[in-house]
Amino acid sequence: MTDIDTTRLDELADSWDEIREDYQDSHNDEYDQAVLDCATRLAADPGGASAPVWTLGLVVMAPTSPGCRARVSRRRPWQL
């Protein structure tokens, strides 16, 4: 059981699916921010009830992450 309500979970899933479908736009800052948001939330509580949700989001959006990787590589884990 996650601490995310089902309406919010549906919104996240729709957002991630839209990003996955439009993966050719890999330099989209909005997409990069969505990936960073999932990574930040997962890093904040990797063993938490919502960790599987953030992991799924990262997996679904993986094809769009080249621009995001450059940003993450410049950050330290405590800066996420």
CORQUIKA-V246926 format. One record per residue. RES is the residue in one letter. SS is DSSP state (a for helix, b for strand, c for the rest). OMEGA is omega in radians with two decimals (NA if undefined). D_LAST is the distance of its C-alpha to the last C-alpha in Angstrom with 2 decimals. Layout:
# CORQUIKA-V246926
[[RES & SS & OMEGA & D_LAST] [RES & SS & OMEGA & D_LAST]]
This chain:
# CORQUIKA-V246926
[[M & c & 3.12 & 25.00] [T & c & 3.07 & 21.69] [D & c & 3.14 & 20.92] [I & c & 3.14 & 20.68] [D & c & -3.02 & 24.04] [T & a & 3.10 & 25.85] [T & a & 3.13 & 25.95] [R & a & 3.12 & 22.18] [L & a & 3.07 & 22.01] [D & a & 3.11 & 24.68] [E & a & 3.11 & 22.85] [L & a & -3.13 & 19.69] [A & a & 3.10 & 22.05] [D & a & 3.13 & 23.96] [S & a & -3.14 & 21.00] [W & a & 3.14 & 19.78] [D & a & 3.09 & 23.43] [E & a & 3.13 & 23.95] [I & a & -3.14 & 21.12] [R & a & -3.12 & 22.60] [E & a & -3.10 & 26.04] [D & c & -3.03 & 25.14] [Y & c & 3.12 & 23.31] [Q & c & -3.13 & 25.42] [D & c & -3.01 & 23.39] [S & c & 3.12 & 20.48] [H & c & 3.14 & 19.70] [N & c & -3.10 & 19.15] [D & a & 3.12 & 16.19] [E & a & 3.11 & 16.41] [Y & a & 3.10 & 16.16] [D & a & -3.13 & 13.16] [Q & a & 3.11 & 11.40] [A & a & 3.10 & 12.78] [V & a & 3.12 & 11.51] [L & a & 3.11 & 7.84] [D & a & 3.10 & 8.66] [C & a & -3.12 & 10.33] [A & a & 3.14 & 7.87] [T & a & -3.14 & 5.38] [R & a & 3.10 & 8.81] [L & a & 3.13 & 10.16] [A & a & -3.12 & 7.90] [A & a & -3.10 & 8.62] [D & c & -3.04 & 12.25] [P & c & 3.12 & 13.31] [G & c & -3.06 & 16.89] [G & c & -3.10 & 17.10] [A & c & -3.12 & 19.62] [S & c & -3.12 & 17.33] [A & a & 3.11 & 15.66] [P & a & 3.12 & 18.43] [V & a & -3.11 & 17.82] [W & a & 3.08 & 14.21] [T & a & 3.11 & 15.59] [L & a & 3.11 & 18.47] [G & a & 3.12 & 16.51] [L & a & 3.14 & 14.81] [V & a & -3.12 & 18.32] [V & a & -3.08 & 20.04] [M & a & -3.07 & 17.92] [A & a & -3.12 & 17.91] [P & a & -3.07 & 20.69] [T & a & -2.91 & 18.82] [S & c & 3.14 & 15.79] [P & a & 3.12 & 17.22] [G & a & -3.13 & 15.75] [C & a & -3.11 & 12.27] [R & a & 3.13 & 12.69] [A & a & 3.13 & 13.42] [R & a & -3.11 & 10.26] [V & a & -3.10 & 8.12] [S & a & 3.12 & 10.83] [R & c & -3.10 & 10.45] [R & c & 3.01 & 7.01] [R & c & -3.10 & 7.10] [P & a & -3.13 & 5.70] [W & a & 3.12 & 5.68] [Q & a & -3.10 & 3.82] [L & c & NA & 0.00]]
